[in-house]
Amino acid sequence: MIVSFSGIDGAGKSTQIRELETWLNRSGFSTKILTFWDDVVVFSHYREFLSNRVFKGDQGIGSPEKPLNRRDKNVTSWPVTALRFCLYFADALNLCVCVHSARKSDADIVIFDRYIYDELANLPLHRSVARVFVWLALKLAPTPDVAYFVDADPVAAFARKPEYPLPFLRRNREAYIFLAELAGDAVVIEPGCVATARMQIRAEMLQKLSQPQQGFALQ
């Protein structure tokens, strides 16, 4: 089974992924975690180095004690967007290979920390050409068995992980909502406490695991 987690920075995806993996392991399932940037993105290290050199933003992971001013995915000029079309198309192709390989692995459930949705959310979706590209990319990329979109209040997310400007987080959240609708069967985890989100994620997973075509049984 392929499961993905997507959402704005600071939404709590990493926390929920750890919670889900622990619960699945205790229930007798073997799991494997793949991070989109490290395991799927084409030339990820070169792209990170280039963006740092060109955009000159801060590096690392922001925290309330150490806020950052990153400049990479929040840069949306037309030349950058055109380049992203090419790179994201290559990533979508490589994602097909990665998912095919993941389905053949020994793990019962492979969890993707971010997915193609998290790249597409960086595009200027108010422009028609970007929306056409998103539609094509979603047709190309494999659909996860369960796609979680972890929603969050941008202000609260910024307080937890101050890296990108608040206006960008608001636009980014709107893009995720749009993508969740396009994705069809995506599961939107409503903003709230960690425990409430955990319960919603487990409930959806239990429903999916109980379907006969999955061939699983909870112990």
C-alpha positions as CSV (number, residue, x, y, z in Angstrom):
1,M,0.0,0.0,0.0
2,I,1.2,3.5,-0.9
3,V,0.4,6.3,1.6
4,S,1.4,10.0,1.2
5,F,1.4,13.0,3.5
6,S,1.2,16.5,2.1
7,G,0.7,20.0,3.5
8,I,2.2,23.4,4.3
9,D,5.4,23.7,6.3
10,G,4.6,23.5,10.0
11,A,1.3,21.6,9.5
12,G,2.6,18.6,11.6
13,K,3.2,16.1,8.8
14,S,6.3,14.6,10.4
15,T,4.6,14.1,13.7
16,Q,1.7,12.3,12.2
17,I,3.9,10.1,10.0
18,R,5.8,9.0,13.1
19,E,2.5,8.3,14.9
20,L,1.1,6.3,12.1
21,E,4.3,4.3,11.5
22,T,4.4,3.4,15.2
23,W,0.8,2.3,15.3
24,L,1.1,0.3,12.1
25,N,4.2,-1.5,13.4
26,R,2.5,-2.4,16.6
27,S,-0.4,-3.8,14.6
28,G,1.9,-6.1,12.8
29,F,2.6,-4.3,9.5
30,S,6.0,-3.6,8.1
31,T,6.5,-0.1,6.9
32,K,9.0,2.0,4.9
33,I,9.4,5.8,4.9
34,L,10.4,7.6,1.7
35,T,11.0,11.3,1.7
36,F,10.1,13.0,-1.6
37,W,13.1,15.3,-1.7
38,D,15.7,12.6,-0.9
39,D,14.2,9.6,-2.6
40,V,12.3,11.0,-5.6
41,V,13.4,14.4,-6.7
42,V,15.8,14.4,-9.6
43,F,19.2,16.1,-8.9
44,S,18.0,17.2,-5.5
45,H,21.4,18.2,-4.1
46,Y,22.3,20.1,-7.2
47,R,18.9,21.9,-7.1
48,E,19.3,22.8,-3.4
49,F,22.8,24.1,-4.0
50,L,21.7,26.2,-7.0
51,S,18.7,27.7,-5.3
52,N,20.8,28.7,-2.3
53,R,23.4,30.4,-4.6
54,V,20.8,32.1,-6.8
55,F,18.1,33.2,-4.3
56,K,20.5,33.6,-1.3
57,G,18.0,32.6,1.4
58,D,18.6,31.0,4.7
59,Q,19.3,27.3,4.9
60,G,18.1,24.7,7.4
61,I,14.9,24.1,9.4
62,G,13.3,27.1,11.1
63,S,12.1,27.0,14.8
64,P,10.5,29.5,17.1
65,E,14.0,29.9,18.7
66,K,15.7,30.3,15.3
67,P,13.4,31.7,12.6
68,L,14.7,31.6,9.0
69,N,14.0,33.6,5.9
70,R,14.1,30.9,3.2
71,R,14.0,31.8,-0.5
72,D,13.3,28.9,-2.8
73,K,9.8,27.5,-3.4
74,N,8.3,30.9,-2.6
75,V,10.1,32.5,-5.6
76,T,7.5,32.5,-8.4
77,S,8.9,34.6,-11.2
78,W,8.1,33.3,-14.7
79,P,11.6,32.1,-15.6
80,V,11.7,30.1,-12.3
81,T,8.2,28.7,-12.9
82,A,9.1,27.6,-16.5
83,L,12.1,25.8,-15.1
84,R,9.9,24.2,-12.4
85,F,7.6,22.8,-15.1
86,C,10.6,20.9,-16.6
87,L,11.9,19.7,-13.2
88,Y,8.5,18.7,-11.8
89,F,7.8,16.8,-15.0
90,A,11.0,14.9,-14.5
91,D,10.1,14.3,-10.8
92,A,6.7,12.9,-11.8
93,L,8.4,10.5,-14.1
94,N,10.8,9.4,-11.5
95,L,7.9,9.1,-9.0
96,C,6.4,6.5,-11.3
97,V,9.6,4.4,-11.0
98,C,9.8,4.9,-7.3
99,V,6.2,3.9,-6.6
100,H,6.6,0.8,-8.9
101,S,9.7,-0.2,-6.9
102,A,8.0,0.5,-3.6
103,R,5.0,-1.7,-4.4
104,K,7.5,-4.6,-5.0
105,S,9.4,-4.0,-1.8
106,D,9.0,-6.2,1.3
107,A,7.2,-3.4,3.2
108,D,3.4,-3.8,3.6
109,I,3.0,-0.1,3.7
110,V,5.2,2.6,2.1
111,I,4.7,6.1,3.5
112,F,5.8,9.1,1.4
113,D,6.8,12.1,3.4
114,R,5.5,14.7,0.8
115,Y,4.5,13.8,-2.7
116,I,4.1,15.4,-6.1
117,Y,1.3,17.5,-4.6
118,D,3.8,19.4,-2.5
119,E,5.7,20.5,-5.6
120,L,2.6,21.4,-7.6
121,A,1.4,23.6,-4.7
122,N,4.4,25.9,-5.3
123,L,3.2,26.8,-8.7
124,P,1.2,30.0,-9.4
125,L,-2.1,28.2,-9.7
126,H,-4.0,31.4,-10.4
127,R,-2.6,31.2,-13.9
128,S,-4.2,28.9,-16.5
129,V,-1.0,27.5,-17.8
130,A,0.0,26.3,-14.4
131,R,-3.3,24.6,-13.8
132,V,-3.0,22.8,-17.1
133,F,0.4,21.6,-16.1
134,V,-0.9,20.4,-12.7
135,W,-3.7,18.5,-14.5
136,L,-1.1,16.8,-16.8
137,A,1.2,16.0,-13.9
138,L,-1.5,14.4,-11.8
139,K,-2.5,12.3,-14.8
140,L,1.1,11.1,-15.1
141,A,2.0,10.6,-11.5
142,P,0.7,7.5,-9.7
143,T,-2.1,8.1,-7.2
144,P,-1.4,6.9,-3.7
145,D,-3.8,4.4,-2.1
146,V,-4.3,6.9,0.7
147,A,-3.3,10.6,0.2
148,Y,-3.4,12.6,3.4
149,F,-3.5,16.4,3.2
150,V,-2.7,17.8,6.6
151,D,-4.4,21.2,6.8
152,A,-3.3,23.9,9.2
153,D,-3.9,27.5,10.1
154,P,-1.0,29.4,8.4
155,V,-0.5,31.6,11.5
156,A,-0.1,28.5,13.8
157,A,2.1,26.8,11.2
158,F,4.3,29.8,10.9
159,A,4.6,30.0,14.7
160,R,5.8,26.3,14.8
161,K,8.1,26.5,11.8
162,P,9.0,30.1,10.8
163,E,10.7,29.7,7.5
164,Y,8.6,31.3,4.8
165,P,6.6,34.6,4.8
166,L,3.0,34.3,6.1
167,P,1.5,35.6,2.8
168,F,3.2,32.7,1.0
169,L,1.9,30.1,3.6
170,R,-1.6,31.4,3.0
171,R,-1.3,31.1,-0.8
172,N,0.3,27.7,-0.3
173,R,-2.6,26.5,1.8
174,E,-5.1,27.6,-0.8
175,A,-3.1,25.7,-3.4
176,Y,-3.2,22.5,-1.3
177,I,-7.0,22.8,-0.9
178,F,-7.3,23.1,-4.7
179,L,-5.0,20.1,-5.2
180,A,-6.9,18.0,-2.7
181,E,-10.1,18.6,-4.7
182,L,-8.3,17.6,-7.9
183,A,-6.8,14.5,-6.3
184,G,-10.3,13.1,-5.8
185,D,-10.1,10.7,-2.9
186,A,-7.6,12.7,-0.9
187,V,-8.2,12.8,2.9
188,V,-8.0,16.3,4.3
189,I,-7.0,16.3,8.0
190,E,-8.7,19.3,9.5
191,P,-6.7,21.7,11.6
192,G,-6.7,20.8,15.3
193,C,-4.7,19.1,18.0
194,V,-2.3,16.3,17.3
195,A,-4.5,13.7,19.0
196,T,-7.6,14.6,16.9
197,A,-5.6,14.5,13.7
198,R,-4.1,11.1,14.7
199,M,-7.6,9.7,15.3
200,Q,-8.8,10.9,11.9
201,I,-5.7,9.4,10.2
202,R,-6.1,6.0,11.9
203,A,-9.8,5.9,11.1
204,E,-9.2,6.4,7.4
205,M,-6.4,3.8,7.5
206,L,-8.6,1.3,9.2
207,Q,-11.2,1.7,6.6
208,K,-8.7,1.3,3.8
209,L,-7.0,-1.8,5.4
210,S,-10.4,-3.4,5.8
211,Q,-11.1,-3.4,2.1
212,P,-10.8,-6.9,0.6
213,Q,-8.6,-5.8,-2.3
214,Q,-5.9,-4.7,0.1
215,G,-5.5,-8.2,1.4
216,F,-4.6,-7.0,5.0
217,A,-6.0,-7.9,8.4
218,L,-5.3,-6.0,11.6
219,Q,-3.8,-8.2,14.3
